[in-house]
């Protein structure tokens, strides 16, 4: 797929650095503020991930759960998420945006209707946490027909046999979960070990981009800069929470954090 996501990775590689991917929850802490944060951090992030708030998460740690709770409390709905994407893309048409969420929300909304809405609002990619390979093959195929990148997940426990199959069926981005943990946990594995597993994945897959997520913070990001891309989510959600508690400007504080992250991987 010659998508906006793959074009972004190609551009970043010419700068000899990894792509910076940010994750925020749609509607945190308000719908309006969520869009402001997204627009502002996209000046430094290469790809923006936007999460669907969910009340029964699987892999989301405390910081992301707190963000999701605020958004749900503020009445965020799926159509509101699409409206945020639509308004974002009006001024940031060349910035890839990936929606991240859970399949039961897509199922309840209706698969085909959901993908039509993604196409209409110019969503570039999807991460569906609770739809693993090979159960996701049919949905991933539907995504590809709509020009939407379906992003496969792999972990430290993914066997080589399974990994080969996932890579073969993947589009132009794979998400490597760095450790067996929820998001926001301290890095339990050394960066060296994470990169060893990352290199194993890349050996089998030279044409597709592999990003690393989980445990990526200001302290750890520089040590993993050999990856195609690095995802930061919980640190951003924590910054929003702290800004709210201190009655500070969340847009400014989060943007400054993302700017610092970007400077560390240049």
ChimeraX attribute file (.defattr): number of C-alpha atoms within 10 A of each C-alpha:
attribute: neighborCount
match mode: 1-to-1
recipient: residues
	/A:1	14
	/A:2	10
	/A:3	15
	/A:4	20
	/A:5	23
	/A:6	18
	/A:7	15
	/A:8	16
	/A:9	22
	/A:10	14
	/A:11	13
	/A:12	18
	/A:13	14
	/A:14	9
	/A:15	10
	/A:16	13
	/A:17	18
	/A:18	23
	/A:19	27
	/A:20	25
	/A:21	25
	/A:22	26
	/A:23	24
	/A:24	28
	/A:25	30
	/A:26	33
	/A:27	29
	/A:28	27
	/A:29	24
	/A:30	17
	/A:31	19
	/A:32	12
	/A:33	15
	/A:34	22
	/A:35	21
	/A:36	17
	/A:37	21
	/A:38	26
	/A:39	21
	/A:40	17
	/A:41	22
	/A:42	23
	/A:43	13
	/A:44	21
	/A:45	25
	/A:46	23
	/A:47	26
	/A:48	24
	/A:49	25
	/A:50	25
	/A:51	24
	/A:52	24
	/A:53	29
	/A:54	19
	/A:55	10
	/A:56	9
	/A:57	16
	/A:58	12
	/A:59	16
	/A:60	21
	/A:61	16
	/A:62	16
	/A:63	21
	/A:64	28
	/A:65	21
	/A:66	20
	/A:67	26
	/A:68	27
	/A:69	19
	/A:70	19
	/A:71	23
	/A:72	20
	/A:73	13
	/A:74	14
	/A:75	12
	/A:76	19
	/A:77	15
	/A:78	14
	/A:79	12
	/A:80	15
	/A:81	21
	/A:82	21
	/A:83	16
	/A:84	20
	/A:85	23
	/A:86	19
	/A:87	14
	/A:88	20
	/A:89	18
	/A:90	11
	/A:91	10
	/A:92	15
	/A:93	13
	/A:94	14
	/A:95	20
	/A:96	24
	/A:97	28
	/A:98	27
	/A:99	23
	/A:100	21
	/A:101	21
	/A:102	19
	/A:103	17
	/A:104	13
	/A:105	16
	/A:106	16
	/A:107	12
	/A:108	9
	/A:109	13
	/A:110	11
	/A:111	17
	/A:112	14
	/A:113	12
	/A:114	18
	/A:115	21
	/A:116	13
	/A:117	16
	/A:118	23
	/A:119	16
	/A:120	11
	/A:121	18
	/A:122	21
	/A:123	21
	/A:124	24
	/A:125	26
	/A:126	23
	/A:127	22
	/A:128	21
	/A:129	17
	/A:130	15
	/A:131	18
	/A:132	13
	/A:133	18
	/A:134	12
	/A:135	10
	/A:136	16
	/A:137	16
	/A:138	10
	/A:139	16
	/A:140	24
	/A:141	17
	/A:142	16
	/A:143	23
	/A:144	15
	/A:145	10
	/A:146	14
	/A:147	20
	/A:148	25
	/A:149	27
	/A:150	26
	/A:151	21
	/A:152	25
	/A:153	23
	/A:154	22
	/A:155	16
	/A:156	14
	/A:157	10
	/A:158	13
	/A:159	10
	/A:160	12
	/A:161	8
	/A:162	13
	/A:163	20
	/A:164	15
	/A:165	12
	/A:166	20
	/A:167	20
	/A:168	12
	/A:169	16
	/A:170	21
	/A:171	24
	/A:172	22
	/A:173	24
	/A:174	24
	/A:175	19
	/A:176	24
	/A:177	22
	/A:178	25
	/A:179	21
	/A:180	15
	/A:181	16
	/A:182	17
	/A:183	24
	/A:184	23
	/A:185	17
	/A:186	14
	/A:187	17
	/A:188	12
	/A:189	12
	/A:190	14
	/A:191	16
	/A:192	11
	/A:193	12
	/A:194	20
	/A:195	18
	/A:196	12
	/A:197	15
	/A:198	23
	/A:199	15
	/A:200	12
	/A:201	20
	/A:202	17
	/A:203	10
	/A:204	14
	/A:205	16
	/A:206	9
	/A:207	10
	/A:208	20
	/A:209	20
	/A:210	25
	/A:211	22
	/A:212	27
	/A:213	20
	/A:214	25
	/A:215	26
	/A:216	25
	/A:217	21
	/A:218	15
	/A:219	10
	/A:220	16
	/A:221	21
	/A:222	19
	/A:223	15
	/A:224	20
	/A:225	21
	/A:226	16
	/A:227	19
	/A:228	24
	/A:229	26
	/A:230	26
	/A:231	25
	/A:232	27
	/A:233	25
	/A:234	27
	/A:235	23
	/A:236	24
	/A:237	26
	/A:238	18
	/A:239	18
	/A:240	26
	/A:241	20
	/A:242	15
	/A:243	17
	/A:244	13
	/A:245	9
	/A:246	10
	/A:247	9
	/A:248	12
	/A:249	12
	/A:250	23
	/A:251	20
	/A:252	15
	/A:253	17
	/A:254	22
	/A:255	22
	/A:256	15
	/A:257	18
	/A:258	24
	/A:259	16
	/A:260	13
	/A:261	23
	/A:262	21
	/A:263	11
	/A:264	15
	/A:265	18
	/A:266	13
